[in-house]
């Protein structure tokens, strides 16, 4: 009880990515452009999927949700990082820090679950195509997406509870550009070994288990390609290989950061960039904008909007 009655810190200070003014300018321009492209690309996919009836299928429903998650995921950390490049004081309030780590884990965990569900969807479509319409119905798709959001929320609540139950009386400097559970609990005024192990068993286990399940799914898909035509084999192999690269970009950093007890490495910031900035930017390019059906729908959507605008004037 003594620790609980100590004075709580009011804010945390970020060290950011660098203190070099030139590098800060370069990072500001680079990540600003990346963030804008992330928002525009993913928003375009959400609008296209929602407004095109023939895309109202499980696969595109999952892709639309992936784009929605990527918009939210990148918006949790990138705006605050960009603000830090423009100001000398890179600070965040205690409540703001708690909110940031809550939504970070909510969207990151939901994306991990969604990618695992998408791998299962591709497994059914490629390995048992005749059963696909009965196995992956719209109702099942909605239930799976609802379940992954619920799972992400439960995971995030657990992480947040484990963090805010600790006393924080100083220091308050975070060697990163956003609030995350491992860095924050490292500042607690008490022994955090047990809390750190709980976090590892939670976040680390989810990341590792989903990665293994997803890898097994892709392995079965690749093994089944021997029964398909050369063209079908080529298309499936191309799609699966590119998707797996994106999976590594998301799961790799999560496994690296959350499957070990808290300790700070110089590579942590660089690794974090991949799943908070790079992955949300690349996902629409890899998963959706290479898809001919989606590109055709976008062209038709653009023509329809142009026609409507001309009719108005």
C-alpha positions as CSV (number, residue, x, y, z in Angstrom):
1,X,0.0,0.0,0.0
2,X,2.9,2.3,0.6
3,X,3.8,2.2,-3.1
4,X,0.3,3.1,-4.1
5,X,0.3,6.2,-1.9
6,X,3.4,7.7,-3.5
7,X,3.1,10.7,-5.8
8,X,2.3,9.6,-9.3
9,X,4.1,11.2,-12.2
10,X,2.0,13.5,-14.3
11,X,3.7,12.9,-17.7
12,X,6.3,10.9,-19.5
13,X,9.1,12.3,-21.7
14,X,10.0,10.6,-25.0
15,X,13.6,10.5,-26.1
16,X,12.3,9.9,-29.6
17,X,14.2,8.4,-32.6
18,X,17.1,10.9,-32.6
19,X,18.2,14.3,-31.2
20,X,20.0,15.2,-34.5
21,X,18.1,18.2,-36.1
22,X,18.9,17.2,-39.6
23,X,17.8,13.6,-39.1
24,X,14.6,14.9,-37.4
25,X,13.8,16.9,-40.5
26,X,14.4,13.9,-42.7
27,X,12.3,11.7,-40.5
28,X,9.5,14.3,-40.3
29,X,9.2,14.5,-44.1
30,X,9.6,10.8,-44.7
31,X,7.1,9.6,-42.0
32,X,4.6,12.4,-42.8
33,X,4.4,11.3,-46.5
34,X,4.2,7.6,-45.4
35,X,1.4,8.4,-42.9
36,X,-0.6,10.4,-45.5
37,X,-0.2,7.5,-48.0
38,X,-1.2,5.0,-45.3
39,X,-4.4,6.9,-44.6
40,X,-5.3,7.5,-48.2
41,X,-4.5,4.0,-49.4
42,X,-6.4,2.2,-46.6
43,X,-9.3,4.6,-46.7
44,X,-9.7,4.1,-50.5
45,X,-9.8,0.3,-49.9
46,X,-12.5,0.6,-47.2
47,X,-14.6,2.8,-49.4
48,X,-14.2,0.6,-52.4
49,X,-15.1,-2.6,-50.5
50,X,-18.0,-1.0,-48.8
51,X,-19.5,0.6,-51.9
52,X,-19.0,-2.4,-54.4
53,X,-21.6,-5.2,-54.0
54,X,-19.5,-7.8,-55.8
55,X,-16.7,-7.3,-53.2
56,X,-19.1,-8.2,-50.3
57,X,-17.5,-11.6,-49.9
58,X,-15.5,-13.0,-46.9
59,X,-12.1,-12.3,-48.4
60,X,-12.7,-8.7,-49.2
61,X,-14.6,-8.2,-46.0
62,X,-11.4,-9.3,-44.2
63,X,-9.3,-7.0,-46.4
64,X,-11.6,-4.0,-45.6
65,X,-11.2,-4.7,-41.9
66,X,-7.4,-5.0,-42.3
67,X,-7.4,-1.5,-43.9
68,X,-9.6,-0.1,-41.1
69,X,-7.3,-1.6,-38.5
70,X,-4.2,-0.2,-40.3
71,X,-5.7,3.3,-40.3
72,X,-6.3,3.1,-36.5
73,X,-3.1,1.3,-35.8
74,X,-0.8,3.9,-37.5
75,X,-2.9,6.8,-36.0
76,X,-2.1,5.7,-32.4
77,X,1.7,6.4,-32.6
78,X,2.6,8.3,-35.8
79,X,0.9,11.7,-35.1
80,X,2.6,11.9,-31.7
81,X,5.9,11.0,-33.3
82,X,5.5,13.7,-35.9
83,X,4.6,16.2,-33.2
84,X,7.8,15.3,-31.4
85,X,9.9,16.2,-34.4
86,X,8.4,19.7,-34.4
87,X,8.8,20.4,-30.7
88,X,11.6,20.4,-28.2
89,X,9.5,18.9,-25.5
90,X,8.5,15.4,-26.4
91,X,6.1,14.7,-23.6
92,X,2.8,12.9,-23.1
93,X,0.5,13.0,-20.1
94,X,0.1,9.9,-17.9
95,X,-3.5,9.3,-19.0
96,X,-2.5,9.9,-22.6
97,X,0.3,7.4,-22.3
98,X,-2.1,4.8,-20.9
99,X,-4.6,5.5,-23.7
100,X,-1.9,5.1,-26.3
101,X,-0.6,1.8,-25.0
102,X,-4.2,0.5,-24.7
103,X,-5.2,1.3,-28.3
104,X,-1.8,0.2,-29.6
105,X,-2.3,-3.3,-28.2
106,X,-6.0,-3.3,-29.2
107,X,-5.2,-2.7,-32.9
108,X,-2.0,-4.6,-33.0
109,X,-3.5,-7.7,-31.4
110,X,-6.6,-7.4,-33.6
111,X,-4.4,-7.3,-36.7
112,X,-2.5,-10.4,-35.6
113,X,-5.8,-12.3,-35.1
114,X,-7.1,-11.0,-38.5
115,X,-4.1,-12.1,-40.4
116,X,-4.4,-15.5,-38.9
117,X,-8.1,-15.6,-39.9
118,X,-7.2,-14.5,-43.4
119,X,-4.6,-17.3,-43.7
120,X,-7.4,-19.8,-42.7
121,X,-9.6,-18.2,-45.3
122,X,-7.0,-18.7,-48.0
123,X,-6.4,-22.3,-46.8
124,X,-10.1,-23.2,-47.2
125,X,-10.3,-21.4,-50.6
126,X,-7.2,-23.1,-52.1
127,X,-7.2,-26.5,-50.4
128,X,-10.9,-27.3,-50.2
129,X,-12.5,-24.9,-52.7
130,X,-15.7,-26.9,-53.1
131,X,-16.5,-26.5,-49.4
132,X,-15.5,-22.8,-49.3
133,X,-19.1,-21.4,-49.8
134,X,-20.5,-23.5,-47.0
135,X,-17.5,-23.1,-44.6
136,X,-16.7,-19.4,-45.0
137,X,-20.2,-17.8,-45.2
138,X,-20.8,-14.1,-44.6
139,X,-22.3,-14.9,-41.1
140,X,-19.1,-16.9,-40.2
141,X,-17.0,-14.0,-41.4
142,X,-18.8,-11.5,-39.3
143,X,-18.5,-13.8,-36.3
144,X,-14.8,-14.2,-36.8
145,X,-14.2,-10.5,-37.1
146,X,-16.3,-9.8,-34.0
147,X,-14.4,-12.5,-32.1
148,X,-11.0,-11.0,-33.1
149,X,-12.0,-7.5,-32.0
150,X,-13.2,-8.9,-28.7
151,X,-10.0,-10.9,-28.3
152,X,-8.0,-7.8,-29.0
153,X,-10.0,-5.8,-26.5
154,X,-9.5,-8.4,-23.8
155,X,-5.8,-8.6,-24.4
156,X,-5.4,-4.8,-24.4
157,X,-7.4,-4.5,-21.1
158,X,-5.1,-7.1,-19.5
159,X,-2.0,-5.3,-20.6
160,X,-3.4,-1.9,-19.5
161,X,-4.4,-3.3,-16.1
162,X,-1.0,-4.8,-15.5
163,X,0.6,-1.5,-16.3
164,X,-1.6,1.0,-14.4
165,X,-1.7,-1.1,-11.2
166,X,2.0,-0.3,-10.6
167,X,3.2,2.8,-8.8
168,X,5.0,5.5,-10.8
169,X,6.9,8.1,-8.8
170,X,9.8,8.8,-11.2
171,X,11.9,8.6,-13.4
172,X,9.6,9.4,-16.3
173,X,11.8,9.2,-19.4
174,X,10.9,6.6,-22.1
175,X,13.6,5.7,-24.6
176,X,11.2,5.5,-27.5
177,X,8.7,7.6,-29.5
178,X,5.5,6.1,-28.0
179,X,4.2,4.4,-24.9
180,X,4.4,0.7,-24.8
181,X,4.0,-1.7,-21.8
182,X,7.6,-2.9,-21.5
183,X,9.1,0.6,-21.5
184,X,6.5,2.0,-19.1
185,X,6.6,-0.8,-16.5
186,X,10.4,-0.4,-16.5
187,X,9.8,3.0,-14.8
188,X,7.7,1.7,-12.0
189,X,8.8,2.2,-8.4
190,X,8.6,-1.4,-7.5
191,X,9.9,-4.8,-8.6
192,X,8.3,-5.6,-12.0
193,X,9.7,-9.1,-12.6
194,X,6.4,-10.9,-12.1
195,X,4.4,-8.3,-14.2
196,X,7.0,-8.6,-16.9
197,X,6.7,-12.4,-17.0
198,X,2.9,-12.0,-17.2
199,X,3.2,-9.6,-20.2
200,X,5.6,-12.0,-21.9
201,X,3.2,-14.9,-21.4
202,X,0.4,-12.8,-22.7
203,X,1.7,-10.7,-25.7
204,X,4.5,-13.1,-26.5
205,X,2.4,-16.2,-26.5
206,X,-0.3,-14.6,-28.7
207,X,2.3,-13.4,-31.2
208,X,4.2,-16.7,-31.3
209,X,1.2,-19.0,-31.4
210,X,-0.6,-17.0,-34.2
211,X,2.7,-16.9,-36.2
212,X,3.1,-20.7,-35.9
213,X,-0.5,-21.3,-36.8
214,X,-0.3,-18.9,-39.7
215,X,3.0,-20.5,-40.9
216,X,1.4,-24.0,-40.7
217,X,-1.5,-22.8,-42.8
218,X,0.7,-21.4,-45.5
219,X,2.8,-24.6,-45.4
220,X,-0.3,-26.7,-46.0
221,X,-1.3,-24.4,-48.9
222,X,2.1,-24.7,-50.5
223,X,2.0,-28.5,-50.1
224,X,-1.4,-28.7,-51.8
225,X,-0.2,-26.7,-54.8
226,X,1.2,-29.9,-56.4
227,X,-2.3,-30.9,-57.3
228,X,-3.0,-27.6,-59.2
229,X,-2.3,-26.4,-62.7
230,X,1.0,-24.6,-63.4
231,X,-0.8,-21.2,-63.7
232,X,-2.8,-21.8,-60.5
233,X,0.4,-22.9,-58.7
234,X,2.2,-19.7,-59.9
235,X,-0.5,-17.3,-58.8
236,X,-1.0,-19.0,-55.4
237,X,2.7,-19.2,-54.8
238,X,3.2,-15.5,-55.7
239,X,0.3,-14.4,-53.4
240,X,1.3,-16.6,-50.5
241,X,5.0,-15.6,-50.6
242,X,4.2,-11.9,-50.7
243,X,1.7,-12.2,-47.9
244,X,4.1,-14.2,-45.8
245,X,6.7,-11.4,-46.1
246,X,4.2,-8.9,-44.7
247,X,3.4,-11.4,-41.9
248,X,7.1,-11.4,-41.0
249,X,7.1,-7.6,-41.0
250,X,4.3,-7.6,-38.4
251,X,4.9,-10.7,-36.3
252,X,8.8,-10.5,-36.4
253,X,8.9,-7.2,-34.4
254,X,6.1,-8.4,-32.0
255,X,7.9,-11.6,-31.3
256,X,11.2,-9.8,-30.8
257,X,9.7,-7.2,-28.5
258,X,7.3,-9.3,-26.4
259,X,8.8,-12.8,-26.0
260,X,11.6,-11.6,-23.7
261,X,11.6,-10.1,-20.2
262,X,11.9,-6.3,-20.3
263,X,15.3,-5.1,-21.4
264,X,16.2,-2.3,-23.8
265,X,18.2,-2.9,-27.0
266,X,19.3,-0.3,-29.4
267,X,17.4,-2.1,-32.2
268,X,14.0,-1.7,-30.4
269,X,13.1,1.6,-32.0
270,X,14.0,0.4,-35.5
271,X,12.0,-2.8,-34.9
272,X,9.1,-0.8,-33.7
273,X,9.1,1.3,-36.9
274,X,8.2,-1.8,-38.9
275,X,4.9,-2.6,-37.2
276,X,3.8,0.9,-36.3
277,X,4.7,2.7,-39.6
278,X,5.9,0.4,-42.4
279,X,3.4,-2.4,-42.1
280,X,0.2,-0.2,-42.2
281,X,1.7,1.6,-45.2
282,X,2.6,-1.6,-47.1
283,X,-0.5,-3.7,-46.3
284,X,-2.8,-2.0,-48.9
285,X,-0.1,-2.3,-51.6
286,X,0.5,-5.9,-50.9
287,X,-2.8,-7.4,-49.9
288,X,-5.3,-5.3,-52.0
289,X,-4.0,-2.8,-54.5
290,X,-2.3,-5.6,-56.5
291,X,-5.6,-7.4,-56.8
292,X,-7.2,-7.0,-60.2
293,X,-10.7,-7.2,-58.9
294,X,-10.1,-4.4,-56.5
295,X,-8.4,-2.2,-59.1
296,X,-11.3,-2.7,-61.5
297,X,-13.7,-1.8,-58.8
298,X,-11.7,1.4,-58.0
299,X,-11.8,2.5,-61.6
300,X,-15.5,1.9,-61.8
301,X,-16.0,3.8,-58.5
302,X,-14.0,6.7,-59.8
303,X,-16.0,6.8,-63.1
304,X,-19.2,6.7,-61.1
305,X,-18.1,9.6,-58.8
306,X,-17.0,11.7,-61.8
307,X,-20.4,11.0,-63.5
308,X,-22.3,12.1,-60.3
309,X,-20.2,15.3,-60.0
310,X,-20.9,16.2,-63.7
311,X,-24.6,15.6,-63.2
312,X,-24.6,17.9,-60.2
313,X,-23.1,20.7,-62.3
